[in-house]
Amino acid sequence: MARDPWKRAHQLKRMQHPGLPSKPESYSRRRIPWGWIGTLILAVLVLGAAATVWLMRGWWVPRYREQLPPAVTTVVPEPPADVDWSALESGFGFNLSILGSYLDLLSACQDKGPQWKASAGGESHLRLTAPGAKVYVQDGLIWAYELELGQVFTDEQWKNWRTPLREAGLTPDLTDTSLTGDSEMPVGHTEHEHRSRLSRRYQDGWAYPVFILHFQNGWLVRLQAGMDFGVSEPMVPDEKG
């Protein structure tokens, strides 16, 4: 039986090309990188969503801001100070009053403190000292004094004085702005003076008690009292009282 002509041709081709395989090998298919493709698709989706949110911000941002608490645009004004100058004139109930007798002061402080120490300052002059306080006496009368309020409100010798001082509005918490009504606290030292209407006749004229409040960076630190010699006639009270 004659051989198949196609088979015979194949055999002849093999003889001419001995390295040719008997059957053609099938080429292996390349593997498709599905992982990278999935990552790329996910990145495109995320970027697309972000772009959509940004483009629609005019719709959702105002709605979100409506839920935020309103901003505070006003500042509560500081309450004005109410200093009772009559309490200073009367000596806070302890006879620490200008032109008052220093013996009355010592008697009032005998059981309620502070303990005063006396030292001579010259002819008919006397100085009384206590923690945070100085009192200047002339001819038996108080002519001037100083109170360091920071020490007065921390030293236990002054504990009985704190209530009348608070009631008079004189504490280390008193601010310059509450006294003056200004909006900004001053820097450094400032002082404010009050001249009493009370007066006393002397040979050379009339004398008036004067009280000076000393502030440091806007906070009350010291009370100073003394005498001011004025005109030859007493001060006339205002009609408004």
Backbone hydrogen bonds, N-H to C=O, Kabsch-Sander energy under -0.5 kcal/mol:
donor,donor_aa,acceptor,acceptor_aa,energy
8,R,4,D,-2.6
9,A,5,P,-2.1
10,H,6,W,-1.6
11,Q,7,K,-2.1
12,L,8,R,-2.1
13,K,9,A,-2.0
14,R,10,H,-1.8
15,M,11,Q,-1.9
16,Q,12,L,-1.8
17,H,13,K,-1.8
20,L,17,H,-1.8
34,W,32,I,-2.1
37,I,33,P,-1.7
38,G,34,W,-2.4
39,T,35,G,-2.2
40,L,36,W,-2.5
41,I,37,I,-2.2
42,L,38,G,-2.4
43,A,39,T,-2.4
44,V,40,L,-2.1
45,L,41,I,-2.1
46,V,42,L,-2.4
47,L,43,A,-2.6
48,G,44,V,-2.1
49,A,45,L,-2.4
50,A,46,V,-2.5
51,A,47,L,-2.3
52,T,48,G,-2.0
53,V,49,A,-2.3
54,W,50,A,-2.3
55,L,51,A,-2.3
56,M,52,T,-1.5
57,R,54,W,-1.3
59,W,56,M,-1.9
60,W,56,M,-1.4
61,V,57,R,-2.4
63,R,59,W,-0.6
64,Y,60,W,-2.0
65,R,61,V,-2.6
66,E,62,P,-1.5
67,Q,64,Y,-1.3
68,L,65,R,-1.2
73,T,71,A,-0.7
81,A,178,S,-2.9
84,D,168,A,-2.1
85,W,83,V,-1.2
87,A,84,D,-0.9
88,L,84,D,-0.9
89,E,85,W,-1.9
90,S,86,S,-1.8
91,G,87,A,-0.6
91,G,88,L,-0.5
92,F,87,A,-2.5
94,F,91,G,-2.3
95,N,90,S,-0.5
96,L,91,G,-1.3
97,S,95,N,-1.4
99,L,142,I,-3.7
100,G,97,S,-2.1
102,Y,140,G,-1.7
105,L,101,S,-1.2
106,L,102,Y,-2.3
107,S,103,L,-2.1
108,A,104,D,-2.1
109,C,105,L,-1.6
110,Q,107,S,-0.8
113,G,109,C,-1.4
116,W,114,P,-0.8
117,K,129,T,-2.4
119,S,127,R,-2.1
121,G,122,G,-0.5
121,G,125,H,-2.0
125,H,122,G,-2.0
126,L,137,V,-2.5
127,R,119,S,-2.7
128,L,135,V,-2.9
129,T,117,K,-2.3
130,A,133,A,-1.9
133,A,130,A,-2.7
134,K,146,E,-1.9
135,V,128,L,-2.8
136,Y,144,A,-3.3
137,V,126,L,-3.4
137,V,135,V,-0.5
138,Q,141,L,-2.8
139,D,124,S,-2.5
141,L,138,Q,-2.0
142,I,100,G,-2.8
143,W,136,Y,-2.6
143,W,141,L,-0.6
144,A,136,Y,-1.3
145,Y,225,A,-2.0
146,E,134,K,-2.4
147,L,223,L,-2.7
148,E,132,G,-3.1
149,L,147,L,-1.0
149,L,221,V,-1.3
150,G,221,V,-0.7
151,Q,148,E,-0.6
152,V,148,E,-2.3
153,F,149,L,-2.0
154,T,151,Q,-1.3
155,D,151,Q,-2.6
158,W,155,D,-1.7
159,K,156,E,-1.5
161,W,158,W,-1.8
162,R,158,W,-0.9
163,T,159,K,-0.5
165,L,161,W,-1.9
166,R,162,R,-2.6
167,E,163,T,-2.6
168,A,164,P,-1.4
169,G,166,R,-1.4
170,L,165,L,-2.7
171,T,169,G,-0.8
174,L,171,T,-2.0
176,D,218,G,-2.3
179,L,175,T,-1.2
180,T,176,D,-2.2
181,G,177,T,-2.7
190,T,215,F,-2.1
192,H,213,L,-2.0
194,H,211,F,-3.0
196,S,194,H,-0.6
196,S,209,P,-2.9
200,R,207,A,-1.6
202,Y,205,G,-3.5
205,G,202,Y,-1.1
206,W,231,V,-1.3
207,A,200,R,-2.3
208,Y,228,D,-2.5
210,V,226,G,-2.4
211,F,194,H,-3.1
212,I,224,Q,-3.4
213,L,192,H,-2.9
214,H,212,I,-0.6
214,H,222,R,-2.8
215,F,190,T,-3.5
216,Q,219,W,-2.8
217,N,188,G,-3.4
218,G,188,G,-0.6
219,W,216,Q,-1.5
220,L,174,L,-2.4
221,V,214,H,-2.8
222,R,214,H,-1.5
223,L,147,L,-2.4
224,Q,212,I,-2.6
225,A,145,Y,-2.6
226,G,210,V,-2.2
228,D,208,Y,-2.2
230,G,206,W,-2.8
230,G,228,D,-0.5
241,G,238,D,-1.1
